[in-house]
Amino acid sequence: MKRIAAMAACIVLTTAGAALAAVGGGDIAMKNKGGDVVFSHELHVEGAQLECTQCHEKLYLSVKQHTKVSMKQMQKGKSCGACHNGKMAFSVKGDCAKCHKK
């Protein structure tokens, strides 16, 4: 009985550890005709040292809010373009392969 309880505890801890390893909401894959884009919470939160509130409650209130944003809108400072303007972070103009993967 103790062996079963110990095994169950190991499974729970292993599963919980993997769930906690994803920073924020983990990676978010967005389908796009120009090549899919994967948004990495870890890259932005840990890599760029951004706080969650710098994007959420300001730029992104829900998943539906930022699923349909054009490059033209981003170049005007909407969505990703609010930070990816060439000053705060690399610009959304130029090297498409930085974000879009085919």
Secondary structure, DSSP 8 states (H G I E B T S, - for coil): -HHHHHHHHHHHHHHHHHHHHS-TT-EEEE--TT-EEEEEHHIIIIIS---GGGTBTTTBSSTGGGSS--HHHHHTT-GGGGT-SSSSS--SSS-GGGTEE-
